[in-house]
Amino acid sequence: MNDFLKLIEVFVSGTTIWVYLFIFFGKILEVSLGTLRIVLINRGVRSVGSMIAFFEVMIWLILASSVLMGFKEDFLKGIVYGIAFACGNYIGSWLDDLFAFGLSSMQVVLPDMEAAKQAESCLRANGFGVTSLDVHGRDNDRAMLIMTMQRKRLQEAISILEHQCN
């Protein structure tokens, strides 16, 4: 292991484009893993989140030490590290949207029960579970649909309500 770390130390002490790319893509990977780890732990998948944490910290140790070593002589490494951190946050949030772990809840208020029955029928035809209620507002009565679904299906439900049920 010491030989591997010494090899990395020699590599990152240089100033070639490969060093900057190593720092850039390594930091993006580390921050994206951190975002994914947080999402998984918040969703109750603690064991996978903990395994990801190990790799995240190992990558961080290698990258941070490579940037801090000779930081004053090569400030560009710090700039690349900072830009990669920002990019990693963006990519991590994109991955969260892509995987869309968890559940979403949606409440839809419609003008009357007839509109609610039509929307309910469209949604159920597409595999959504729907609960409909008569609701009483300040000025008039309306209908409400309540749904709980996989988060990755939220946009599909919205699209169905906006386009197919009108």
C-alpha positions as CSV (number, residue, x, y, z in Angstrom):
1,M,0.0,0.0,0.0
2,N,2.9,2.4,0.8
3,D,4.3,1.8,-2.7
4,F,0.9,2.7,-4.2
5,L,0.7,5.9,-2.1
6,K,4.3,6.9,-3.0
7,L,3.4,6.4,-6.7
8,I,0.4,8.7,-6.4
9,E,2.6,11.2,-4.5
10,V,5.2,11.3,-7.3
11,F,2.4,11.5,-9.9
12,V,0.6,14.5,-8.3
13,S,3.8,16.4,-7.6
14,G,3.9,17.1,-11.3
15,T,2.1,19.8,-13.2
16,T,1.0,18.0,-16.3
17,I,-2.6,18.1,-17.6
18,W,-3.0,14.5,-16.3
19,V,-2.5,15.7,-12.7
20,Y,-5.2,18.4,-13.1
21,L,-7.6,15.9,-14.7
22,F,-6.9,13.4,-12.0
23,I,-7.8,16.0,-9.3
24,F,-10.8,17.2,-11.3
25,F,-12.4,13.9,-12.0
26,G,-11.4,12.4,-8.7
27,K,-13.1,15.3,-6.8
28,I,-16.2,15.0,-8.9
29,L,-16.4,11.3,-8.1
30,E,-15.8,11.9,-4.4
31,V,-18.5,14.6,-4.1
32,S,-21.0,12.6,-6.2
33,L,-20.4,9.6,-4.0
34,G,-21.0,11.8,-0.9
35,T,-24.3,13.1,-2.3
36,L,-25.4,9.5,-3.1
37,R,-24.3,8.4,0.4
38,I,-26.4,11.0,2.1
39,V,-29.5,10.2,0.0
40,L,-29.1,6.5,0.7
41,I,-28.6,6.9,4.5
42,N,-31.6,9.3,4.6
43,R,-33.7,6.6,2.8
44,G,-32.7,4.0,5.4
45,V,-30.1,2.1,3.2
46,R,-27.4,2.6,5.8
47,S,-25.2,-0.4,4.9
48,V,-24.7,0.7,1.3
49,G,-24.3,4.3,2.5
50,S,-21.6,3.2,4.9
51,M,-19.7,1.3,2.2
52,I,-19.8,4.3,0.0
53,A,-18.5,6.5,2.8
54,F,-15.3,4.4,3.0
55,F,-14.5,4.9,-0.6
56,E,-15.5,8.6,-0.4
57,V,-13.1,9.3,2.4
58,M,-10.2,7.3,0.8
59,I,-10.6,9.4,-2.4
60,W,-10.8,12.6,-0.4
61,L,-7.6,11.7,1.5
62,I,-5.6,11.1,-1.7
63,L,-7.0,14.2,-3.5
64,A,-6.8,16.6,-0.6
65,S,-3.2,15.6,0.2
66,S,-2.2,15.9,-3.4
67,V,-3.7,19.5,-3.6
68,L,-2.3,20.6,-0.2
69,M,1.2,19.2,-1.1
70,G,2.8,22.1,-2.9
71,F,-0.4,24.3,-2.8
72,K,1.6,27.5,-2.7
73,E,3.8,26.6,-5.7
74,D,0.8,25.4,-7.8
75,F,-2.3,27.3,-6.9
76,L,-4.0,25.9,-10.0
77,K,-4.5,22.6,-8.3
78,G,-6.7,24.4,-5.7
79,I,-8.7,26.1,-8.3
80,V,-9.3,22.8,-10.2
81,Y,-10.2,21.2,-6.8
82,G,-12.8,23.9,-6.1
83,I,-14.3,23.8,-9.6
84,A,-14.6,20.0,-9.4
85,F,-16.3,20.3,-6.0
86,A,-18.9,22.5,-7.5
87,C,-19.3,20.2,-10.5
88,G,-19.5,17.2,-8.2
89,N,-22.4,18.8,-6.3
90,Y,-24.3,19.4,-9.5
91,I,-23.7,15.8,-10.7
92,G,-24.6,14.4,-7.3
93,S,-27.9,16.2,-7.3
94,W,-28.5,15.0,-10.9
95,L,-27.8,11.4,-9.9
96,D,-30.3,11.9,-7.0
97,D,-33.0,13.0,-9.6
98,L,-32.0,10.1,-11.9
99,F,-32.3,7.4,-9.2
100,A,-35.3,9.2,-7.5
101,F,-35.2,7.1,-4.4
102,G,-38.2,7.2,-2.1
103,L,-41.8,8.2,-2.2
104,S,-43.7,11.4,-3.1
105,S,-47.1,12.5,-2.1
106,M,-49.3,14.6,-4.3
107,Q,-52.6,16.4,-3.6
108,V,-54.6,17.7,-6.5
109,V,-57.6,20.1,-6.0
110,L,-60.1,20.0,-8.8
111,P,-63.2,22.1,-9.4
112,D,-65.8,19.3,-8.9
113,M,-66.3,15.6,-8.4
114,E,-66.9,15.1,-12.1
115,A,-63.4,16.4,-13.0
116,A,-62.0,14.4,-10.1
117,K,-63.6,11.2,-11.4
118,Q,-62.1,11.8,-14.9
119,A,-58.7,12.5,-13.5
120,E,-58.9,9.5,-11.1
121,S,-59.9,7.2,-14.0
122,C,-56.9,8.4,-16.2
123,L,-54.5,8.0,-13.3
124,R,-55.8,4.5,-12.3
125,A,-55.6,3.4,-16.0
126,N,-51.8,4.2,-15.7
127,G,-51.3,2.2,-12.6
128,F,-51.6,5.0,-9.9
129,G,-53.5,4.5,-6.7
130,V,-55.8,7.4,-6.0
131,T,-58.0,8.5,-3.1
132,S,-60.7,11.1,-3.9
133,L,-62.4,13.3,-1.4
134,D,-65.1,16.0,-1.3
135,V,-63.4,19.1,0.2
136,H,-65.0,22.3,1.5
137,G,-63.2,25.5,1.0
138,R,-63.9,29.1,2.1
139,D,-66.0,29.9,-0.9
140,N,-67.2,26.6,-2.5
141,D,-66.9,22.9,-2.6
142,R,-64.3,21.1,-4.6
143,A,-62.8,17.7,-5.0
144,M,-59.3,16.5,-4.0
145,L,-57.2,13.6,-5.2
146,I,-54.5,12.3,-2.9
147,M,-51.7,10.0,-4.2
148,T,-48.5,8.4,-2.8
149,M,-46.1,7.1,-5.4
150,Q,-42.5,6.2,-6.2
151,R,-40.7,9.5,-6.6
152,K,-39.5,8.6,-10.0
153,R,-43.2,8.5,-11.2
154,L,-44.1,12.0,-10.0
155,Q,-43.5,13.7,-13.3
156,E,-45.5,11.0,-15.1
157,A,-48.5,11.6,-12.8
158,I,-48.2,15.4,-13.4
159,S,-48.0,14.9,-17.1
160,I,-51.1,12.6,-17.1
161,L,-53.0,15.3,-15.2
162,E,-51.9,18.1,-17.4
163,H,-52.3,16.4,-20.8
164,Q,-54.4,13.2,-20.8
165,C,-57.2,14.1,-18.4
166,N,-58.3,17.4,-20.0
